[in-house]
Amino acid sequence: MNYVSAFKTVALTILLGIGALVEPVNAQSNYPNQPVRVVLGFAPGASLDAMARLMAGPMSEYLGQPIIVENRTGASGNLATEFVARAKPDGYTLLYSGSGGFVVNPATYANINYDPVKDFTHIGLIGTTDLMVVVNPSVPAKTMDEFVELTKTDPTRYKYGTNGAGNYYHLCIELIKQKTGAKMEGVHYRGTGLLLPDLIANQVQIACVVPGDVRSHIESGAVRGLFMMSKNRSAVLPNIPTSAEMGYPDLVRSGWWGFHAAHGMPQQAVEKVRAAMAKALSDPGVAEKLTAMGVQLVSETQESFAKRISETLKANKEVAHQANIRIE
């Protein structure tokens, strides 16, 4: 079974499961009877923005109302997240978020005016992706152990790059340092778009990213995949070994994307949005484009999505505390 067919099967499972719940609700609720706003904390052109707009079309068709994607940038996504947390919980203001900010910023920023667990209705998960570690091709190490030895021999020679101090990629590298004893200095960029050119130019030698960031650079040979931070190999990059294969089964990190609203959103509206999500994910064109971005479609209940958020936040706080990361 190819990747798109597999994802279509997952999406159909989501759709059928939700549909059984939604049909009785439709007769009881006229939601939505006006446009729905989807807020995100990143600029147009970012992968999160592209995904939100990709989902918006088929979701709008299902709901029978326009979906307006609104970019509220600033403070690494905190402004958008706080805006939705304080919005009226009627289902007309949604947040489209990724784990890179939603469950990272509360672990690393000193002043956060929202609780990602308690202040939101967690509507549904779109999909996940495993994080991966990549290096400049000049790095001779072929395994994590070999790389760790290189860093211990010359701690100032090998530098890691991130997409921003206190961001998910930063925590990813700090976790690696904590688990392996690697010695590296960090260089923090204002976004992945600035990080990757310096990684390719060998200004930094290692980075933690999602496959969608670097797939084309791996295929061209501009960077080399060291390992996936997962137990199973990636469907997108199946030739890259996993952390488990390299002897680090606990060195696992993944990213995810999903929809949220302010706490208290009516369950009837939640089910309507979940059904619209499932409808979008059953579209072959949507599934294929998400696959190309390295997204693995996942069927998950509201409860399991909320549990995922709580557990990831806890893990991030532990890494940030040990690494003494605090963004004022």
C-alpha positions, 0 to 999 in steps of 0.5 A, spaced: 500 500 500 502 506 498 503 512 503 497 516 500 492 510 500 494 508 507 493 515 509 486 515 505 485 509 509 486 512 516 482 519 514 476 514 512 477 511 519 476 518 522 471 520 518 466 514 519 468 514 526 466 521 527 460 521 522 456 516 527 457 521 532 456 527 528 449 526 524 445 526 530 448 532 532 447 536 525 439 536 526 440 539 533 445 545 531 446 550 526 453 551 527 456 554 523 452 560 521 457 565 520 465 564 517 470 561 522 476 564 523 483 560 524 488 563 527 495 561 527 502 565 530 506 564 524 507 568 517 504 566 510 509 562 507 511 558 513 509 550 513 504 551 518 501 556 514 501 552 508 498 546 512 492 551 515 490 553 508 490 546 505 485 544 510 481 550 510 478 549 503 475 542 504 473 544 511 470 550 509 466 546 503 464 541 509 461 546 514 458 550 508 461 557 511 468 560 509 474 559 513 478 565 514 486 564 516 488 569 520 496 570 521 497 573 528 505 573 528 509 575 534 513 572 540 514 565 537 506 564 536 504 566 543 500 572 541 496 568 537 495 562 542 493 567 547 488 571 543 484 564 542 485 562 549 481 569 551 476 568 545 469 567 546 468 559 546 463 559 541 467 555 535 468 561 531 475 562 533 480 556 532 487 556 533 491 551 528 498 550 532 504 545 532 507 542 538 513 547 536 510 552 540 504 550 543 507 545 548 514 548 548 513 556 549 510 554 556 516 550 558 521 555 556 518 562 556 518 566 563 511 570 562 506 566 558 499 568 559 495 562 558 495 554 560 496 550 554 492 544 558 487 548 561 485 554 557 483 550 551 478 545 548 483 540 544 479 539 538 483 534 534 490 532 531 491 532 524 498 528 524 505 527 527 512 527 524 518 524 527 524 529 529 530 528 526 538 529 526 542 532 520 549 534 520 553 537 514 556 532 510 563 534 512 562 531 519 565 524 519 561 521 524 556 516 521 553 514 528 550 518 534 556 515 538 561 517 533 558 524 533 558 524 541 566 522 541 567 528 536 564 533 540 568 530 546 574 531 543 573 538 541 567 541 544 568 548 540 569 545 533 562 542 533 556 547 533 549 546 533 544 550 530 536 552 532 530 556 529 530 560 535 533 560 543 527 556 547 524 553 541 523 546 539 529 544 535 533 547 541 530 543 546 531 537 541 538 538 541 539 539 549 535 533 550 541 529 546 546 532 550 543 530 556 542 523 554 549 522 550 553 527 554 555 530 547 559 537 548 556 542 543 555 550 543 549 553 540 547 558 535 540 560 535 537 563 528 531 567 527 527 561 524 529 555 520 530 559 513 536 562 516 538 556 520 539 551 514 543 555 509 548 556 515 548 548 516 549 547 508 555 552 509 558 548 515 557 554 519 554 550 524 554 542 523 548 539 526 541 541 527 534 537 529 529 538 524 522 535 521 523 531 515 519 537 511 524 542 513 530 538 509 528 532 505 530 536 499 537 538 502 538 530 504 536 528 497 541 533 494 546 531 498 547 538 501 546 535 508 546 528 511 541 525 515 544 522 522 538 519 525 530 519 526 528 521 533 523 515 533 523 507 534 520 506 527 523 508 520 520 514 516 516 513 510 518 519 507 526 518 508 526 510 509 534 510 509 535 514 515 536 509 521 532 511 528 535 513 534 533 506 537 537 502 532 543 507 534 542 504 541 538 510 544 531 507 544 529 513 549 531 519 545 524 519 541 521 526 539 516 528 535 512 534 532 504 534 531 499 539 528 492 540 530 486 545 532 484 548 538 479 553 541 478 556 547 476 552 553 468 551 553 467 550 546 460 546 545 461 539 544 456 539 538 461 544 535 467 540 536 464 534 533 462 538 527 469 541 526 472 534 527 468 531 522 470 537 517 477 535 519 476 528 517 473 530 510 479 534 508 484 528 510 480 524 506 481 528 500 487 525 496 490 531 494 490 534 501 493 527 503 498 527 498 501 534 499 501 533 507 505 526 506 510 530 502 511 535 508 513 529 512 506 529 516 503 522 518 496 522 518 493 520 525 487 518 528 486 520 535 480 522 540 480 528 543 482 525 550 488 522 547 490 528 544 489 532 550 493 527 554 499 527 548 499 535 549 499 534 557 505 529 557 509 533 551 509 539 555 511 535 562 517 532 558 519 539 555 519 542 562 524 537 564 528 538 559 528 546 559 529 545 567 535 541 566 538 545 561 536 552 565 533 555 559 529 561 560 526 566 555 525 573 559 
